[in-house]
Amino acid sequence: MKNTKHIELKALYIKNKSFDDEYFKKLMVDYITKFGKASHGEINELLNNKLSDALNEKQRFDKITNLLSALKRKKKIVFENHHWVLVKR
């Protein structure tokens, strides 16, 4: 019985840990590269099941917004016509 509890705790830890921000940013850039643009809703759908289960809906929205803002500050994406697109180089 003790081993089962450890296994459950390990799985819960991994689910709550999530991935690092660079992984999420890469997914977003890859998505925009493939489809040309992405709305906040599309990005939300892309990342929703990958974000930590410990986050509530507002925290998930804020996390995605912060990731998009970070990519914008690095001049990788811009917001045009209600969608995120890659910066033209």
Biopython code that builds the backbone (N, CA, C, O; Angstrom):
import numpy as np
from Bio.PDB.StructureBuilder import StructureBuilder

atoms = [
    (1, "MET", "N", (0.816, -1.195, 0.000)),
    (1, "MET", "CA", (0.000, 0.000, 0.000)),
    (1, "MET", "C", (0.864, 1.265, 0.000)),
    (1, "MET", "O", (0.521, 2.262, -0.635)),
    (2, "LYS", "N", (1.967, 1.209, 0.707)),
    (2, "LYS", "CA", (2.857, 2.361, 0.784)),
    (2, "LYS", "C", (3.417, 2.724, -0.598)),
    (2, "LYS", "O", (3.498, 3.904, -0.941)),
    (3, "ASN", "N", (3.803, 1.718, -1.388)),
    (3, "ASN", "CA", (4.329, 1.957, -2.730)),
    (3, "ASN", "C", (3.301, 2.633, -3.624)),
    (3, "ASN", "O", (3.652, 3.512, -4.412)),
    (4, "THR", "N", (2.049, 2.242, -3.516)),
    (4, "THR", "CA", (0.993, 2.844, -4.325)),
    (4, "THR", "C", (0.902, 4.335, -4.049)),
    (4, "THR", "O", (0.782, 5.135, -4.977)),
    (5, "LYS", "N", (0.959, 4.707, -2.791)),
    (5, "LYS", "CA", (0.873, 6.120, -2.431)),
    (5, "LYS", "C", (2.050, 6.899, -3.036)),
    (5, "LYS", "O", (1.877, 8.011, -3.536)),
    (6, "HIS", "N", (3.235, 6.308, -2.984)),
    (6, "HIS", "CA", (4.404, 6.968, -3.571)),
    (6, "HIS", "C", (4.221, 7.162, -5.073)),
    (6, "HIS", "O", (4.534, 8.229, -5.600)),
    (7, "ILE", "N", (3.727, 6.159, -5.756)),
    (7, "ILE", "CA", (3.505, 6.249, -7.198)),
    (7, "ILE", "C", (2.501, 7.355, -7.502)),
    (7, "ILE", "O", (2.704, 8.139, -8.429)),
    (8, "GLU", "N", (1.431, 7.424, -6.738)),
    (8, "GLU", "CA", (0.418, 8.460, -6.943)),
    (8, "GLU", "C", (1.003, 9.847, -6.700)),
    (8, "GLU", "O", (0.710, 10.781, -7.446)),
    (9, "LEU", "N", (1.826, 9.990, -5.665)),
    (9, "LEU", "CA", (2.441, 11.282, -5.370)),
    (9, "LEU", "C", (3.414, 11.700, -6.463)),
    (9, "LEU", "O", (3.479, 12.874, -6.827)),
    (10, "LYS", "N", (4.168, 10.740, -6.985)),
    (10, "LYS", "CA", (5.111, 11.046, -8.069)),
    (10, "LYS", "C", (4.370, 11.528, -9.307)),
    (10, "LYS", "O", (4.766, 12.513, -9.931)),
    (11, "ALA", "N", (3.298, 10.834, -9.660)),
    (11, "ALA", "CA", (2.510, 11.226, -10.835)),
    (11, "ALA", "C", (1.879, 12.596, -10.616)),
    (11, "ALA", "O", (1.872, 13.425, -11.526)),
    (12, "LEU", "N", (1.352, 12.841, -9.428)),
    (12, "LEU", "CA", (0.740, 14.132, -9.117)),
    (12, "LEU", "C", (1.779, 15.251, -9.185)),
    (12, "LEU", "O", (1.485, 16.339, -9.682)),
    (13, "TYR", "N", (2.973, 14.997, -8.697)),
    (13, "TYR", "CA", (4.040, 15.995, -8.758)),
    (13, "TYR", "C", (4.339, 16.389, -10.202)),
    (13, "TYR", "O", (4.430, 17.575, -10.522)),
    (14, "ILE", "N", (4.490, 15.402, -11.058)),
    (14, "ILE", "CA", (4.804, 15.674, -12.469)),
    (14, "ILE", "C", (3.659, 16.440, -13.128)),
    (14, "ILE", "O", (3.906, 17.381, -13.883)),
    (15, "LYS", "N", (2.409, 16.052, -12.857)),
    (15, "LYS", "CA", (1.265, 16.742, -13.455)),
    (15, "LYS", "C", (1.196, 18.197, -12.992)),
    (15, "LYS", "O", (0.838, 19.081, -13.771)),
    (16, "ASN", "N", (1.535, 18.445, -11.735)),
    (16, "ASN", "CA", (1.463, 19.801, -11.206)),
    (16, "ASN", "C", (2.677, 20.633, -11.578)),
    (16, "ASN", "O", (2.597, 21.861, -11.586)),
    (17, "LYS", "N", (3.794, 19.999, -11.886)),
    (17, "LYS", "CA", (5.035, 20.703, -12.207)),
    (17, "LYS", "C", (4.934, 21.438, -13.539)),
    (17, "LYS", "O", (5.407, 22.568, -13.661)),
    (18, "SER", "N", (4.330, 20.816, -14.522)),
    (18, "SER", "CA", (4.199, 21.394, -15.846)),
    (18, "SER", "C", (5.546, 21.394, -16.566)),
    (18, "SER", "O", (6.502, 20.761, -16.117)),
    (19, "PHE", "N", (5.610, 22.105, -17.678)),
    (19, "PHE", "CA", (6.837, 22.240, -18.458)),
    (19, "PHE", "C", (7.421, 23.628, -18.228)),
    (19, "PHE", "O", (6.793, 24.464, -17.578)),
    (20, "ASP", "N", (8.608, 23.878, -18.750)),
    (20, "ASP", "CA", (9.179, 25.210, -18.573)),
    (20, "ASP", "C", (8.670, 26.161, -19.656)),
    (20, "ASP", "O", (8.136, 25.737, -20.680)),
    (21, "ASP", "N", (8.848, 27.450, -19.402)),
    (21, "ASP", "CA", (8.307, 28.480, -20.292)),
    (21, "ASP", "C", (8.858, 28.396, -21.710)),
    (21, "ASP", "O", (8.134, 28.668, -22.667)),
    (22, "GLU", "N", (10.120, 28.025, -21.859)),
    (22, "GLU", "CA", (10.712, 27.947, -23.200)),
    (22, "GLU", "C", (10.014, 26.885, -24.045)),
    (22, "GLU", "O", (9.850, 27.061, -25.253)),
    (23, "TYR", "N", (9.608, 25.801, -23.426)),
    (23, "TYR", "CA", (8.863, 24.759, -24.129)),
    (23, "TYR", "C", (7.544, 25.320, -24.654)),
    (23, "TYR", "O", (7.186, 25.087, -25.808)),
    (24, "PHE", "N", (6.817, 26.062, -23.805)),
    (24, "PHE", "CA", (5.542, 26.646, -24.215)),
    (24, "PHE", "C", (5.736, 27.676, -25.332)),
    (24, "PHE", "O", (4.955, 27.717, -26.282)),
    (25, "LYS", "N", (6.764, 28.493, -25.218)),
    (25, "LYS", "CA", (7.037, 29.502, -26.249)),
    (25, "LYS", "C", (7.336, 28.834, -27.585)),
    (25, "LYS", "O", (6.875, 29.288, -28.632)),
    (26, "LYS", "N", (8.109, 27.756, -27.543)),
    (26, "LYS", "CA", (8.419, 27.033, -28.782)),
    (26, "LYS", "C", (7.154, 26.470, -29.405)),
    (26, "LYS", "O", (6.978, 26.553, -30.620)),
    (27, "LEU", "N", (6.275, 25.900, -28.599)),
    (27, "LEU", "CA", (5.010, 25.381, -29.121)),
    (27, "LEU", "C", (4.202, 26.488, -29.798)),
    (27, "LEU", "O", (3.636, 26.281, -30.871)),
    (28, "MET", "N", (4.152, 27.660, -29.170)),
    (28, "MET", "CA", (3.378, 28.766, -29.735)),
    (28, "MET", "C", (3.975, 29.239, -31.054)),
    (28, "MET", "O", (3.245, 29.456, -32.021)),
    (29, "VAL", "N", (5.282, 29.398, -31.102)),
    (29, "VAL", "CA", (5.939, 29.836, -32.337)),
    (29, "VAL", "C", (5.768, 28.784, -33.430)),
    (29, "VAL", "O", (5.522, 29.124, -34.587)),
    (30, "ASP", "N", (5.897, 27.524, -33.072)),
    (30, "ASP", "CA", (5.694, 26.441, -34.049)),
    (30, "ASP", "C", (4.268, 26.470, -34.599)),
    (30, "ASP", "O", (4.059, 26.297, -35.800)),
    (31, "TYR", "N", (3.298, 26.686, -33.727)),
    (31, "TYR", "CA", (1.891, 26.743, -34.153)),
    (31, "TYR", "C", (1.678, 27.907, -35.122)),
    (31, "TYR", "O", (1.067, 27.738, -36.177)),
    (32, "ILE", "N", (2.182, 29.080, -34.761)),
    (32, "ILE", "CA", (2.010, 30.262, -35.618)),
    (32, "ILE", "C", (2.755, 30.077, -36.934)),
    (32, "ILE", "O", (2.266, 30.491, -37.985)),
    (33, "THR", "N", (3.917, 29.469, -36.885)),
    (33, "THR", "CA", (4.672, 29.192, -38.113)),
    (33, "THR", "C", (3.874, 28.277, -39.037)),
    (33, "THR", "O", (3.792, 28.518, -40.241)),
    (34, "LYS", "N", (3.294, 27.242, -38.475)),
    (34, "LYS", "CA", (2.549, 26.256, -39.279)),
    (34, "LYS", "C", (1.254, 26.833, -39.848)),
    (34, "LYS", "O", (0.921, 26.587, -41.007)),
    (35, "PHE", "N", (0.516, 27.607, -39.032)),
    (35, "PHE", "CA", (-0.810, 28.059, -39.448)),
    (35, "PHE", "C", (-0.877, 29.552, -39.804)),
    (35, "PHE", "O", (-1.939, 30.050, -40.179)),
    (36, "GLY", "N", (0.244, 30.262, -39.689)),
    (36, "GLY", "CA", (0.298, 31.650, -40.121)),
    (36, "GLY", "C", (-0.167, 32.667, -39.097)),
    (36, "GLY", "O", (0.258, 33.821, -39.134)),
    (37, "LYS", "N", (-1.034, 32.253, -38.184)),
    (37, "LYS", "CA", (-1.536, 33.156, -37.157)),
    (37, "LYS", "C", (-2.214, 32.325, -36.076)),
    (37, "LYS", "O", (-2.500, 31.143, -36.266)),
    (38, "ALA", "N", (-2.468, 32.974, -34.925)),
    (38, "ALA", "CA", (-3.165, 32.284, -33.841)),
    (38, "ALA", "C", (-3.870, 33.300, -32.956)),
    (38, "ALA", "O", (-3.305, 34.339, -32.616)),
    (39, "SER", "N", (-5.092, 32.996, -32.590)),
    (39, "SER", "CA", (-5.817, 33.824, -31.623)),
    (39, "SER", "C", (-5.430, 33.374, -30.218)),
    (39, "SER", "O", (-4.819, 32.321, -30.038)),
    (40, "HIS", "N", (-5.792, 34.179, -29.232)),
    (40, "HIS", "CA", (-5.526, 33.793, -27.846)),
    (40, "HIS", "C", (-6.242, 32.477, -27.543)),
    (40, "HIS", "O", (-5.698, 31.623, -26.841)),
    (41, "GLY", "N", (-7.440, 32.311, -28.059)),
    (41, "GLY", "CA", (-8.199, 31.083, -27.851)),
    (41, "GLY", "C", (-7.509, 29.864, -28.430)),
    (41, "GLY", "O", (-7.514, 28.794, -27.822)),
    (42, "GLU", "N", (-6.917, 30.023, -29.600)),
    (42, "GLU", "CA", (-6.193, 28.905, -30.218)),
    (42, "GLU", "C", (-4.963, 28.534, -29.393)),
    (42, "GLU", "O", (-4.661, 27.355, -29.207)),
    (43, "ILE", "N", (-4.257, 29.549, -28.902)),
    (43, "ILE", "CA", (-3.089, 29.294, -28.055)),
    (43, "ILE", "C", (-3.537, 28.622, -26.762)),
    (43, "ILE", "O", (-2.883, 27.701, -26.274)),
    (44, "ASN", "N", (-4.651, 29.089, -26.214)),
    (44, "ASN", "CA", (-5.196, 28.480, -25.004)),
    (44, "ASN", "C", (-5.487, 26.998, -25.240)),
    (44, "ASN", "O", (-5.140, 26.155, -24.413)),
    (45, "GLU", "N", (-6.112, 26.691, -26.345)),
    (45, "GLU", "CA", (-6.429, 25.293, -26.686)),
    (45, "GLU", "C", (-5.157, 24.467, -26.847)),
    (45, "GLU", "O", (-5.103, 23.311, -26.427)),
    (46, "LEU", "N", (-4.145, 25.059, -27.451)),
    (46, "LEU", "CA", (-2.868, 24.383, -27.657)),
    (46, "LEU", "C", (-2.198, 24.017, -26.340)),
    (46, "LEU", "O", (-1.677, 22.912, -26.190)),
    (47, "LEU", "N", (-2.210, 24.942, -25.386)),
    (47, "LEU", "CA", (-1.448, 24.761, -24.151)),
    (47, "LEU", "C", (-2.256, 24.236, -22.975)),
    (47, "LEU", "O", (-1.680, 23.771, -21.991)),
    (48, "ASN", "N", (-3.559, 24.301, -23.056)),
    (48, "ASN", "CA", (-4.403, 24.031, -21.897)),
    (48, "ASN", "C", (-4.087, 22.707, -21.195)),
    (48, "ASN", "O", (-3.979, 22.681, -19.969)),
    (49, "ASN", "N", (-3.939, 21.629, -21.928)),
    (49, "ASN", "CA", (-3.693, 20.341, -21.263)),
    (49, "ASN", "C", (-2.225, 20.134, -20.904)),
    (49, "ASN", "O", (-1.873, 19.114, -20.311)),
    (50, "LYS", "N", (-1.374, 21.083, -21.254)),
    (50, "LYS", "CA", (0.042, 20.984, -20.926)),
    (50, "LYS", "C", (0.410, 21.818, -19.705)),
    (50, "LYS", "O", (1.447, 21.585, -19.083)),
    (51, "LEU", "N", (-0.432, 22.788, -19.360)),
    (51, "LEU", "CA", (-0.172, 23.616, -18.191)),
    (51, "LEU", "C", (-0.432, 22.826, -16.917)),
    (51, "LEU", "O", (-1.170, 21.841, -16.922)),
    (52, "SER", "N", (0.172, 23.263, -15.844)),
    (52, "SER", "CA", (0.044, 22.584, -14.560)),
    (52, "SER", "C", (-1.415, 22.474, -14.121)),
    (52, "SER", "O", (-2.192, 23.420, -14.255)),
    (53, "ASP", "N", (-1.767, 21.317, -13.601)),
    (53, "ASP", "CA", (-3.111, 21.114, -13.057)),
    (53, "ASP", "C", (-3.337, 21.956, -11.806)),
    (53, "ASP", "O", (-4.477, 22.129, -11.374)),
    (54, "ALA", "N", (-2.272, 22.477, -11.225)),
    (54, "ALA", "CA", (-2.389, 23.298, -10.021)),
    (54, "ALA", "C", (-2.914, 24.704, -10.329)),
    (54, "ALA", "O", (-3.318, 25.424, -9.416)),
    (55, "LEU", "N", (-2.911, 25.102, -11.614)),
    (55, "LEU", "CA", (-3.367, 26.438, -11.998)),
    (55, "LEU", "C", (-4.878, 26.462, -12.201)),
    (55, "LEU", "O", (-5.452, 25.540, -12.780)),
    (56, "ASN", "N", (-5.517, 27.529, -11.716)),
    (56, "ASN", "CA", (-6.942, 27.702, -12.001)),
    (56, "ASN", "C", (-7.088, 28.399, -13.363)),
    (56, "ASN", "O", (-6.086, 28.732, -13.996)),
    (57, "GLU", "N", (-8.317, 28.618, -13.808)),
    (57, "GLU", "CA", (-8.553, 29.185, -15.145)),
    (57, "GLU", "C", (-7.923, 30.563, -15.317)),
    (57, "GLU", "O", (-7.320, 30.839, -16.354)),
    (58, "LYS", "N", (-8.056, 31.430, -14.315)),
    (58, "LYS", "CA", (-7.461, 32.770, -14.408)),
    (58, "LYS", "C", (-5.938, 32.679, -14.481)),
    (58, "LYS", "O", (-5.306, 33.384, -15.267)),
    (59, "GLN", "N", (-5.358, 31.814, -13.664)),
    (59, "GLN", "CA", (-3.910, 31.638, -13.688)),
    (59, "GLN", "C", (-3.429, 31.095, -15.032)),
    (59, "GLN", "O", (-2.366, 31.486, -15.515)),
    (60, "ARG", "N", (-4.197, 30.207, -15.629)),
    (60, "ARG", "CA", (-3.848, 29.676, -16.953)),
    (60, "ARG", "C", (-3.892, 30.797, -18.002)),
    (60, "ARG", "O", (-2.985, 30.927, -18.824)),
    (61, "PHE", "N", (-4.961, 31.601, -17.959)),
    (61, "PHE", "CA", (-5.093, 32.723, -18.887)),
    (61, "PHE", "C", (-3.917, 33.688, -18.715)),
    (61, "PHE", "O", (-3.312, 34.121, -19.696)),
    (62, "ASP", "N", (-3.602, 34.017, -17.465)),
    (62, "ASP", "CA", (-2.496, 34.937, -17.180)),
    (62, "ASP", "C", (-1.159, 34.358, -17.644)),
    (62, "ASP", "O", (-0.324, 35.080, -18.188)),
    (63, "LYS", "N", (-0.958, 33.074, -17.433)),
    (63, "LYS", "CA", (0.291, 32.421, -17.852)),
    (63, "LYS", "C", (0.459, 32.522, -19.369)),
    (63, "LYS", "O", (1.536, 32.864, -19.857)),
    (64, "ILE", "N", (-0.595, 32.228, -20.100)),
    (64, "ILE", "CA", (-0.537, 32.303, -21.560)),
    (64, "ILE", "C", (-0.307, 33.743, -22.008)),
    (64, "ILE", "O", (0.484, 33.991, -22.918)),
    (65, "THR", "N", (-0.991, 34.688, -21.378)),
    (65, "THR", "CA", (-0.808, 36.103, -21.709)),
    (65, "THR", "C", (0.634, 36.525, -21.468)),
    (65, "THR", "O", (1.215, 37.238, -22.285)),
    (66, "ASN", "N", (1.214, 36.094, -20.358)),
    (66, "ASN", "CA", (2.607, 36.436, -20.052)),
    (66, "ASN", "C", (3.577, 35.814, -21.056)),
    (66, "ASN", "O", (4.560, 36.447, -21.443)),
    (67, "LEU", "N", (3.310, 34.597, -21.472)),
    (67, "LEU", "CA", (4.167, 33.957, -22.473)),
    (67, "LEU", "C", (4.099, 34.686, -23.812)),
    (67, "LEU", "O", (5.122, 34.900, -24.462)),
    (68, "LEU", "N", (2.890, 35.064, -24.217)),
    (68, "LEU", "CA", (2.722, 35.827, -25.461)),
    (68, "LEU", "C", (3.436, 37.176, -25.357)),
    (68, "LEU", "O", (4.093, 37.605, -26.306)),
    (69, "SER", "N", (3.311, 37.833, -24.228)),
    (69, "SER", "CA", (3.972, 39.132, -24.020)),
    (69, "SER", "C", (5.493, 38.986, -24.084)),
    (69, "SER", "O", (6.179, 39.850, -24.629)),
    (70, "ALA", "N", (6.010, 37.909, -23.535)),
    (70, "ALA", "CA", (7.457, 37.680, -23.571)),
    (70, "ALA", "C", (7.939, 37.504, -25.012)),
    (70, "ALA", "O", (8.986, 38.031, -25.386)),
    (71, "LEU", "N", (7.183, 36.769, -25.812)),
    (71, "LEU", "CA", (7.545, 36.610, -27.228)),
    (71, "LEU", "C", (7.445, 37.935, -27.976)),
    (71, "LEU", "O", (8.248, 38.219, -28.865)),
    (72, "LYS", "N", (6.463, 38.734, -27.610)),
    (72, "LYS", "CA", (6.313, 40.058, -28.237)),
    (72, "LYS", "C", (7.498, 40.954, -27.879)),
    (72, "LYS", "O", (8.041, 41.638, -28.747)),
    (73, "ARG", "N", (7.899, 40.953, -26.610)),
    (73, "ARG", "CA", (9.048, 41.772, -26.183)),
    (73, "ARG", "C", (10.329, 41.356, -26.891)),
    (73, "ARG", "O", (11.194, 42.193, -27.150)),
    (74, "LYS", "N", (10.459, 40.062, -27.207)),
    (74, "LYS", "CA", (11.644, 39.569, -27.920)),
    (74, "LYS", "C", (11.519, 39.767, -29.426)),
    (74, "LYS", "O", (12.383, 39.351, -30.198)),
    (75, "LYS", "N", (10.414, 40.416, -29.832)),
    (75, "LYS", "CA", (10.164, 40.728, -31.233)),
    (75, "LYS", "C", (10.075, 39.477, -32.114)),
    (75, "LYS", "O", (10.527, 39.471, -33.259)),
    (76, "LYS", "N", (9.486, 38.431, -31.557)),
    (76, "LYS", "CA", (9.253, 37.208, -32.328)),
    (76, "LYS", "C", (7.842, 37.185, -32.901)),
    (76, "LYS", "O", (7.615, 36.618, -33.970)),
    (77, "ILE", "N", (6.884, 37.803, -32.189)),
    (77, "ILE", "CA", (5.500, 37.852, -32.648)),
    (77, "ILE", "C", (4.935, 39.252, -32.437)),
    (77, "ILE", "O", (5.441, 40.026, -31.624)),
    (78, "VAL", "N", (3.876, 39.563, -33.186)),
    (78, "VAL", "CA", (3.133, 40.820, -33.016)),
    (78, "VAL", "C", (1.642, 40.495, -33.088)),
    (78, "VAL", "O", (1.237, 39.464, -33.625)),
    (79, "PHE", "N", (0.842, 41.397, -32.536)),
    (79, "PHE", "CA", (-0.608, 41.221, -32.544)),
    (79, "PHE", "C", (-1.189, 42.084, -33.656)),
    (79, "PHE", "O", (-1.095, 43.310, -33.608)),
    (80, "GLU", "N", (-1.789, 41.446, -34.656)),
    (80, "GLU", "CA", (-2.381, 42.151, -35.797)),
    (80, "GLU", "C", (-3.747, 41.556, -36.100)),
    (80, "GLU", "O", (-3.900, 40.338, -36.181)),
    (81, "ASN", "N", (-4.735, 42.424, -36.267)),
    (81, "ASN", "CA", (-6.079, 41.982, -36.663)),
    (81, "ASN", "C", (-6.616, 40.846, -35.787)),
    (81, "ASN", "O", (-7.148, 39.857, -36.291)),
    (82, "HIS", "N", (-6.468, 41.003, -34.486)),
    (82, "HIS", "CA", (-7.003, 40.050, -33.500)),
    (82, "HIS", "C", (-6.288, 38.705, -33.478)),
    (82, "HIS", "O", (-6.819, 37.733, -32.940)),
    (83, "HIS", "N", (-5.097, 38.638, -34.053)),
    (83, "HIS", "CA", (-4.319, 37.393, -34.083)),
    (83, "HIS", "C", (-2.838, 37.678, -33.835)),
    (83, "HIS", "O", (-2.338, 38.765, -34.126)),
    (84, "TRP", "N", (-2.164, 36.691, -33.298)),
    (84, "TRP", "CA", (-0.720, 36.753, -33.164)),
    (84, "TRP", "C", (-0.088, 36.206, -34.447)),
    (84, "TRP", "O", (-0.487, 35.154, -34.946)),
    (85, "VAL", "N", (0.894, 36.927, -34.970)),
    (85, "VAL", "CA", (1.618, 36.498, -36.175)),
    (85, "VAL", "C", (3.107, 36.662, -35.928)),
    (85, "VAL", "O", (3.516, 37.408, -35.039)),
    (86, "LEU", "N", (3.915, 35.966, -36.713)),
    (86, "LEU", "CA", (5.365, 36.102, -36.609)),
    (86, "LEU", "C", (5.803, 37.457, -37.137)),
    (86, "LEU", "O", (5.201, 38.006, -38.060)),
    (87, "VAL", "N", (6.856, 37.985, -36.541)),
    (87, "VAL", "CA", (7.449, 39.232, -37.031)),
    (87, "VAL", "C", (8.118, 38.925, -38.353)),
    (87, "VAL", "O", (8.856, 37.947, -38.471)),
    (88, "LYS", "N", (7.865, 39.751, -39.336)),
    (88, "LYS", "CA", (8.501, 39.561, -40.656)),
    (88, "LYS", "C", (9.937, 40.055, -40.578)),
    (88, "LYS", "O", (10.210, 41.147, -40.080)),
    (89, "ARG", "N", (10.825, 39.252, -41.067)),
    (89, "ARG", "CA", (12.257, 39.623, -41.014)),
    (89, "ARG", "C", (12.780, 39.831, -42.407)),
    (89, "ARG", "O", (13.956, 40.147, -42.584)),
]
sb = StructureBuilder()
sb.init_structure("model")
sb.init_model(0)
sb.init_chain("A")
sb.init_seg("    ")
for serial, (resi, resn, name, xyz) in enumerate(atoms, 1):
    if name == "N":
        sb.init_residue(resn, " ", resi, " ")
    sb.init_atom(name, np.array(xyz, "f"), 0.0, 1.0, " ", f" {name:<3s}", serial, name[0])
structure = sb.get_structure()
